[in-house]
Amino acid sequence: MAVLARELGLHLVVSVGSGVTRIRPGDRVFGLYRSTSAAVNDPAQGAFQSYTEDLTSNITTSETPYPEASLFPLAMLTASSALFDRAQLGLYLPEQQARPSSGKAVIIWGGSSSVGCCAIQLAVAAGYEVYIPASTHNHALMQKIGATHA
């Protein structure tokens, strides 16, 4: 059995500290919460609370329905762990500006899934050519999000 050391969640911002400028009350954000971190071990800091503090927040658009938006953090975490964790593939990490092509390639199976779509974009940002074995009806989507070969 695997136990994640962090919780992911999607919330509506109620208030922010005086030094916070990027996020405002009323924004919908997805974040990483520290509830079950060994260092914190405090369920009151979890994603399932009415009010909580998160470690990192990213704004999601108001047009994205909650069920779809709530999938994104876990899909992104799963994709990034598989690609960049040293115990997995250990690929070069993406940087704030996309890396130029490294001349290296990666094959991503299941590219049209939520995890696959995140993996494609992360691999491209890290400078990899991305090959996707995909059905013909998914080729346009795969290429739109960065796959080099679908």
N, C-alpha and C positions, 0 to 999 in steps of 0.2 A: 504494500500500500504506500502511495506517495502522499506526502502532506506538504502543501505549499506554505512557505514561510511568510507569505504576504497575502493580502486580500485585494481584489480589484473591485472597483465600483463606479457607478454613474450617479451623480448627484446634482442637485440644484444648489448653487451657492447662496447662502443666507447672509453672510457677512465676511469681511476680510479685514486683516490688520491694516494699520495706518500706512505701512510701507509697501503694501501690495498695490501694484498699478496694472498688472497684466490681466487680472481677473476681477470681475465686478459682481456684486450681488445681482442675482437673476441669471447669471451665466450657467449653462449646463456644462459640467466638466466630468471627465473620467479621470480617475486617479489611482494611485497605489497607496494602500493603507498599511500601517505597521502593527496591526493588532496582534498577530501571532509571531512576530519577530522574536527570536530568543532574547534579544537585548531589551525588548519592551514587555512582551508577554502580558499585554493588557487588552482584554476583549473590548473595553470601552473605546479603544482606538480603531475598531474594525469598520468595515464597509457597511455593515448591517445596522448601524446606529442611526438615530434621528439626526444627530449632529456629531461630526467627527473632524479630525484634523488629518489631512493627507500629506504624503511626502512629495508628490509630484502631481500637478493637475494640468490637463490639457483641455482646451475648450472644444466642445463639439457644437455643430450648427443646430439651430433650433428646428431646422427642417428634418433632421434625422430622428425618426421615431425611437423612443427609448429601447424597445426590444433589439433593434438593429445596432444602435449606438452602444448598448451594453455588451455586445459581442466583441467590439473592437479591442479593448484592453487585453483580454485573454488571448485573442488571436495574435496580437502583436507580441505579447510576452512569449507565447509558444513559439512563434516563428523566430524571434530574436534568440531565444535560448537554443533552438535547434541549429541555427546558423553560426552563432558567435561564441557559444559556451565552449570552453576548452575541452570539456568532457564529451562534447558532441562534434560538430564539424570544425570548430575553432577558426572560422574565416576571419579575414580582416574586418574590423568594425567600420561602419559608415561614419562619416564626419558631418558636421553641420552643412557644409557644401558637399555635394556628391563628389566622390572620388573620380578622377579620370579612369578610363578603362584600364584594368590591370593586365588584360590579355588572358585572364583566367576565366573559366566558365563553371557554372553549377547547373545541375538539372534539378528542377523542383517538380515533384509529383503532386497532383491535386491542386494545380495552380488556380483553379476557379473557386476553390473553397475560401472561407474567410482567412484561415491560416496561410493558405497558398498565396492569396493576393497580398497579404502583408509580407510574406517571404520574398516574393518577386520584387517588391518595392525596396525592401531592405537590402537585398543582394545587389540590385542596380545601384543604389546609393553607395554601396561599399566598393563599386567598381567592377563587378563581375558581369560577364555575359550570361544571360539566363535562358536556358532551354526548357521548354514546357511541353511534355507530351499531353496534348489536349484534343478534345473533340473539335471538329471544324467549327461548330457553332460557338465555341469559346475563343477562337483565335483572335477576333477583333478586341475582345476585352483584355486578353493576355498581353497583346501588343500595346494597347492603350495604357496599361499600367507599367509597361517597361520591359516585358519579355522580349529578348532579342530574336528568339526563334520559337514559334508555336506550331 
